[in-house]
Amino acid sequence: MVVDMPLHPSRRTDLGARATDGPPRRPRSGRGDKARAAGVAALALAAASGGCGDGKAPLGPPDSYLVYQPAPGEAAATSSPRLLQAVAIDDARATPIHRGAAEGFMGELLRTDYLAKELLRNGWQGRTFSPAARAGAAEPTVLILAGTRATRTEEAAIGTGFSEAASFGRKKVHADASWIEVGDDPPGDPAFVQTASGRIARLVSERIARAADPAAPLPRVLLDGYALAMEVIGREWRVGEGPMGRVAPDAGTGTQRERFAAVRQNAFVLKPDSEILRPAAELLAEPGVVAALIYRMAQAKGVGRKIGPPEIYAPVVKDRVPPGISPAAVLGPVRNFQVKLLTAWALAAAAGHAPRDVIDLVTAYTDVVPGERAEVMRLFVATTFGATVKPGGVSPRAADATASLAELTALAAEVTAGRRTLRSGMTASGAAPADGTAPPDHAATGKTASPDSAAGANVSGKSGASAPDAASKAADRRADRRKGKVL
């Protein structure tokens, strides 16, 4: 089953901005779902004729997705290459995938993957990526109905290459197609958009991380952090008005709800089950900190919505945008940010200095998009409480909010001006410098400081994204009681 998806803007973005192709859709009735499923089926059948799937040519257009399942009798993901079987277009298990691809955040991430593949195929200003990356980028995105929704995104089975049964007992091997499991029962997953968003985002990030060298070690902290950020945005995404337009507050596993709240509250900067700011080295090794920063960057008007240099968009929207129209407007705010971030990541890898941690990633980003440097530095310093810039960082206590805001603002200005670096508070080993004084642990006795102007976005309220519902607020309050409310 091949489902072709053009790179048009979605009806509505996670940031609450409406795209140029019409007003937001109201929640649909069951009859509307059936009609939409029929339309997707027709589109899939039309697209399927474009790829023969003979094991040599690509399975289908690169800007399309396929849904597979393990072949009968096949053990989970133990065989190599894995033996899979195509899922019928009218299989009810795939309906949430088609619905999400048509109008939800899943569609944004699938199109983000298509854009990433287009970048890898076309290169950038004469730079080319590895043959393996280009070959994989010519294949559709493959989603497998396997695994459980309780599996964390970073633990889901993922791989490149699979086989399927052919005539006369033979097997067709598709060596270049990348795949990931999205769960064996999407209709039974009430938070499927969160589950699938994390899985597809992980597929995207691994594709980019392997752009220059398929054998290079993967920066797990960045891959897991990026995927977690997309989970959070996916859970917030609205596809209609009112409560029916978003994920139910109590939907999903306890782990999903807890991680959602922790990213929004920036709770990962604190030591587990405490109110103490974690050391700089721990922050750089924590995917949740990466997720919080990427989440804030995507929401910030000075980053997510800002138009990048024209050359950023050339590989992905060339010959598609009429004269006088901004590529960023065509892509929408979500994919506009994604194109900038993923291009910076891929180019850094191609230049021989692939990002290893979040400091490397934001440095690569500001190298490619220098006009956003001040805002990105401000967001980074605020999110980490300056822990990597100044030994011990800045106090997160609520009682110190005014002083902390002033100090964070000053630190961000010094980094932007080049008087400090993002690693000024660290030695080569990642520890704070030995300057004769022990860096203080900022233990909080109450709620921790939350100066929204320093962070650049009010992540627990409305800042481009829709305001959190009552359950989201309740989850946030639980995180407050557990770890203290931070930036």
Secondary structure, 3 states (H helix, E strand, C coil): CEEECCCCCCCECCCCCECCCCCCCCCCCHHHHHHHHHHHHHHHHHHHCCCCCCCCCCCCCCCEEEEEEECCCCCCCCCCCEEEEECCCCCHHHHHHHHHHHHCHHHHHHHHHHHHHHHHHHCECCECCCHHHHHHHCCCEEEECCCCCCCCHHHCCEEEEEEEECHHHCEEEEEEEEEEECCCCHHHCCCHHHHHHHHHHHHHHHHHHCCCCCCCCCCHHHHHHHHHHHHHHHHHCCCCCCHHHCCCCCCCCHHHHHHHHHHHCCHHHECCCCCEECCHHHHHCCHHHHHHHHHHHHHCCCCCCCCCCHHHHHHHHCCCCCCCCCHHHHHHHHHHHHHHHHHHHHHHHHCCCCCCCHHHHHHHHHHHCHHHHHHHHHHHHHHCCCCCCCCCCCCCEHHHHHHHHHHHHHHHHHHHHCCCCCCCCCCCCCCCCCCCCCCCCCECCCCECCCHHHHCCCCCCCCCCCCCCHHHHHHHHHHHHHHCCCC
